[in-house]
Amino acid sequence: MKSAAIVGASGYTGRELLALLARHPRLRAEVVMTARPGQAPEPPAFPHEPRIDPLDLDRLDAVDGVFLCTPHGAASEIARAALLRGKRVVDLSADFRLRDPAVHARTYGAAHPAPELLRSAVYGLTEHAREAVAAARLVANPGCYPTSILLPLLPLLQAGLVDPQAPIVADSKSGTSGAGKAPSERTHFGNVHENFLAYGVGSHRHAPEIWQAAGTDRIVFTPHLLPTFRGMLSTIYVPPARGASADAMRSCLAERYAREPFVRVYDRGQPELRCVQHGNECHVAVTASGPLVVLVAAIDNLQKGASGQALQNMNLMLGLPETDGLR
């Protein structure tokens, strides 16, 4: 058995990890803490959950791996302390996703608190970084929107099937849990119920992360808020390269992901949220539409978009079967 700490366990991603580790055959949640020192312990929200203790960095000595489910900006110091103790760290915040500290400062409005760690952080889109993740001490878990866009798009860019000059449009929709646990007027039930809207148009913080991983800033990304709790669907409008087709793109994705346990490429039909909710899979469909090819990808934003992918990465880092706790 291996052991892990969950820091920030009271949020949505922390609680999702608690549920995943409760059924994990080889990794247990040994230490469960908030991201704040000195706070009174939080009683279990449900009878089967453990108590959530205040942050105590010395308790990290007792574990093999550390999950950081903290707000952006709060993860860096805890990551530094865990790494100094020789622990493997998966950060679910955005602190280590952007390699350039100047880009991070522009995107998040503050200087990076641990720029010396950026060089060693591995961007943990597992299917495209498996060997690097397995050898890493620090993994930056990708954002949910980037995961839903990059998984279908990266193989096509790498294969030269996308027009290298034309823009790519990523139109993405997320359930409200993507905004986190803290209540706000925007995610209040009364403002979400029977409503639908775009937000962060032209300014969303995930755009630089998508551009960095895709190697191009030609991707126009617009997020939307769905009146659901969990689930994410991205519709990506791709201009094909000369001679490329929807069939060629579908074949490329099917071949690239044929042996991947968590990516399913459809032969027919379209992904739906209900097919991926409460699971770690990404479902992808490829369809010709006039001069464009339309990719539709669906994930659970709390699993493949956050905690499930984090566990997938930690399994690799600790030498455990990648699918443990996720089937």
C-alpha positions in Angstrom: 0.0 0.0 0.0 1.0 3.6 -0.7 -0.3 6.6 1.1 -1.3 10.1 0.1 -2.1 13.5 1.5 -5.0 15.5 0.2 -4.5 19.2 0.9 -7.6 21.2 0.3 -9.9 18.3 0.9 -13.1 20.3 1.6 -13.4 21.5 -2.0 -15.1 19.7 -4.9 -11.8 18.2 -6.3 -10.6 17.2 -2.8 -13.9 15.4 -2.0 -13.8 13.8 -5.4 -10.3 12.4 -4.6 -11.5 11.2 -1.3 -14.2 9.2 -3.0 -11.7 7.8 -5.6 -9.1 6.8 -3.0 -11.8 5.1 -0.8 -12.1 2.4 -3.5 -8.4 2.4 -4.5 -6.8 -1.0 -4.0 -3.2 0.3 -3.4 -3.4 4.0 -2.4 -5.1 5.3 0.7 -5.7 8.9 1.9 -3.6 8.8 5.0 -3.6 12.6 5.6 -6.6 14.8 4.9 -6.2 18.5 5.5 -7.5 22.0 4.5 -5.2 24.4 2.7 -5.2 26.7 5.8 -3.2 26.3 9.0 -4.8 27.0 12.4 -8.3 26.3 11.3 -10.5 24.1 13.4 -11.0 20.6 12.1 -14.0 20.2 9.8 -16.3 17.3 10.7 -17.2 14.8 8.0 -19.8 16.0 5.6 -21.0 12.4 5.3 -20.6 9.5 7.6 -18.2 7.7 5.3 -15.8 10.6 5.0 -12.8 11.4 7.3 -12.4 14.5 9.4 -10.6 17.3 7.6 -7.7 18.6 9.7 -6.0 22.0 9.6 -2.9 22.3 7.4 0.2 20.8 9.1 3.2 20.5 6.8 5.0 18.1 9.1 2.3 15.5 8.5 3.5 15.2 4.9 6.4 13.2 6.2 4.1 10.2 6.7 2.9 9.9 3.0 4.3 9.0 -0.4 2.3 11.4 -2.6 0.6 14.8 -2.1 -2.4 16.1 -4.0 -2.8 19.9 -3.8 -6.5 20.9 -4.3 -5.9 24.4 -3.2 -6.9 27.8 -4.7 -4.5 29.3 -7.3 -1.5 30.9 -5.6 -1.7 28.8 -2.4 -0.2 25.6 -3.8 3.4 26.8 -4.5 4.6 27.0 -0.9 3.0 23.7 0.0 4.5 22.1 -3.1 7.9 23.4 -2.2 7.7 22.0 1.4 6.5 18.6 0.1 9.3 18.4 -2.5 11.9 19.2 0.1 10.5 16.2 2.0 11.0 14.0 -1.0 7.3 13.6 -1.9 5.7 13.2 -5.3 3.3 16.1 -5.8 0.3 16.5 -8.2 -1.0 20.1 -8.2 -4.6 20.5 -9.3 -4.4 24.3 -9.2 -2.9 26.5 -12.0 0.3 27.3 -10.2 2.6 25.2 -12.3 0.8 24.9 -15.6 2.4 27.9 -17.4 6.1 27.5 -18.0 6.9 31.2 -18.4 6.6 33.2 -15.1 5.9 36.3 -17.1 2.9 34.7 -18.8 1.7 33.4 -15.4 1.9 36.9 -14.0 -0.1 38.4 -16.9 -2.7 35.6 -16.7 -3.2 35.5 -12.9 -2.3 39.0 -12.0 0.6 38.3 -9.6 4.2 37.2 -9.8 4.7 33.5 -9.5 5.6 32.6 -5.9 8.0 29.7 -6.8 9.4 30.4 -10.3 12.3 28.0 -9.7 9.9 25.1 -9.6 8.4 25.8 -13.0 11.3 24.3 -14.9 10.9 20.9 -13.2 7.0 20.7 -13.4 5.6 18.3 -15.9 2.3 19.2 -17.6 0.3 16.1 -16.8 -1.9 15.5 -19.8 -1.4 11.8 -19.1 -1.9 10.3 -22.6 0.7 12.7 -24.0 3.2 12.8 -21.1 3.1 9.3 -19.6 6.9 8.7 -19.4 7.6 12.2 -18.2 4.8 12.0 -15.5 6.2 8.6 -14.3 9.6 10.2 -13.7 8.4 13.5 -12.3 8.5 14.8 -8.8 6.0 17.6 -9.6 3.1 17.4 -12.0 0.9 20.3 -13.0 -2.6 18.7 -13.5 -4.2 20.3 -16.6 -7.3 22.4 -16.4 -10.6 20.9 -17.3 -11.2 23.0 -20.4 -7.7 22.4 -21.8 -8.1 18.6 -21.2 -11.3 18.5 -23.3 -9.7 20.5 -26.1 -6.2 19.1 -26.2 -7.0 15.4 -26.2 -8.9 15.5 -29.5 -6.8 18.2 -31.0 -3.1 17.4 -30.3 -2.8 14.3 -32.4 -4.3 16.1 -35.4 -1.9 19.0 -35.0 1.1 16.6 -34.6 0.0 14.7 -37.8 -0.2 17.9 -39.9 -3.9 17.4 -40.6 -4.9 20.9 -39.5 -4.5 24.0 -41.7 -1.4 25.7 -40.2 -2.7 29.2 -41.0 -6.5 29.2 -40.2 -8.0 29.8 -36.7 -9.4 26.9 -34.7 -12.5 27.6 -32.7 -13.1 25.8 -29.4 -16.6 26.3 -28.1 -16.7 24.7 -24.6 -19.5 24.3 -22.0 -19.0 23.3 -18.3 -21.2 22.4 -15.4 -21.1 24.8 -12.4 -18.7 22.7 -10.3 -15.9 23.9 -12.6 -16.2 27.3 -10.7 -15.3 25.6 -7.4 -17.1 25.4 -4.1 -17.1 29.1 -3.1 -20.6 30.5 -3.7 -21.0 33.4 -6.1 -23.8 35.3 -7.6 -23.0 33.8 -11.0 -23.2 30.2 -9.9 -26.2 30.7 -7.5 -28.9 28.2 -8.4 -31.4 30.9 -9.2 -29.0 32.4 -11.8 -28.0 29.1 -13.3 -31.4 27.3 -13.5 -32.9 27.5 -17.0 -30.1 29.8 -18.1 -27.1 29.6 -20.4 -24.3 32.0 -21.0 -20.8 32.6 -22.3 -18.2 34.1 -20.0 -14.6 35.1 -20.0 -14.9 35.8 -23.7 -11.4 36.6 -25.1 -9.9 36.7 -21.6 -10.3 33.3 -19.9 -7.3 32.1 -17.9 -7.2 28.7 -19.6 -6.4 30.2 -23.1 -2.6 30.6 -22.5 -2.5 27.1 -21.1 -4.2 25.7 -24.3 -1.9 27.8 -26.6 1.2 26.6 -24.7 0.3 22.9 -24.9 -0.9 23.1 -28.5 2.1 25.2 -29.7 -0.1 27.8 -31.3 -2.2 30.8 -30.3 -4.6 30.3 -33.3 -7.1 28.6 -31.0 -10.1 30.9 -30.2 -11.5 29.6 -26.9 -14.9 30.6 -25.5 -16.3 28.9 -22.3 -20.0 28.7 -21.4 -21.8 27.8 -18.2 -24.3 25.0 -18.3 -27.2 24.6 -15.9 -25.8 21.3 -14.7 -23.4 20.4 -11.8 -20.8 18.3 -13.5 -19.8 17.5 -17.1 -18.0 19.3 -19.9 -18.5 19.3 -23.6 -16.2 21.0 -26.1 -17.1 21.5 -29.8 -14.0 22.3 -31.8 -14.2 23.6 -35.4 -11.1 22.6 -37.2 -10.0 23.8 -40.7 -8.4 20.8 -42.4 -5.1 20.9 -44.1 -5.0 20.5 -47.9 -6.0 17.0 -48.7 -7.1 16.1 -45.1 -10.6 14.9 -44.3 -12.9 14.0 -41.4 -12.2 10.3 -42.1 -8.4 10.9 -42.0 -8.8 12.8 -38.7 -11.0 10.1 -37.2 -8.5 7.4 -38.2 -5.7 9.4 -36.7 -7.4 9.7 -33.4 -8.6 6.1 -33.3 -5.1 4.9 -34.0 -3.5 7.3 -31.5 -5.8 6.3 -28.7 -6.5 2.6 -29.6 -4.7 1.4 -26.5 -5.6 4.2 -24.1 -7.9 3.1 -21.3 -9.7 6.4 -20.9 -10.1 7.8 -24.4 -12.9 6.6 -26.7 -13.2 7.7 -30.3 -16.6 7.2 -31.8 -17.3 5.4 -35.1 -20.8 7.0 -35.1 -23.0 9.2 -33.0 -22.0 12.1 -30.7 -20.8 12.2 -27.1 -23.2 13.2 -24.3 -22.5 14.3 -20.7 -24.5 11.4 -19.3 -22.0 9.0 -20.9 -19.0 10.4 -19.1 -20.3 11.8 -15.8 -18.8 10.1 -12.7 -16.0 8.6 -14.8 -12.5 9.3 -16.1 -13.1 8.9 -19.8 -13.0 11.4 -22.7 -15.4 10.6 -25.5 -14.6 12.1 -29.0 -16.5 12.2 -32.2 -15.3 13.5 -35.6 -17.7 14.9 -38.3 -17.4 16.7 -41.6 -19.4 20.0 -41.7 -19.0 22.0 -44.8 -15.4 23.3 -45.2 -14.6 22.4 -41.5 -14.3 19.2 -39.4 -16.1 19.3 -36.1 -14.6 17.5 -33.1 -16.9 17.0 -30.1 -15.3 15.9 -26.8 -17.1 15.2 -23.5 -15.5 14.6 -20.1 -16.5 14.9 -16.5 -14.8 18.1 -15.4 -14.3 16.8 -11.8 -12.8 13.5 -13.0 -10.9 13.5 -16.3 -10.8 17.3 -16.0 -9.4 17.3 -12.4 -9.3 14.6 -9.7 -9.5 11.5 -12.0 -6.6 12.7 -14.1 -4.7 13.7 -11.0 -5.1 10.1 -9.7 -4.1 8.7 -13.1 -0.9 10.8 -12.8 -0.2 9.9 -9.2 -0.6 6.2 -10.0 2.2 6.5 -12.5 4.4 8.6 -10.2 4.1 6.0 -7.5 4.6 3.0 -9.8 1.0 1.8 -9.5 -1.2 0.5 -12.3 -2.5 3.6 -14.1 -6.2 2.6 -14.0 -6.3 1.8 -10.2 -9.2 3.5 -8.5 -10.6 4.7 -11.8 -12.4 1.7 -13.2 
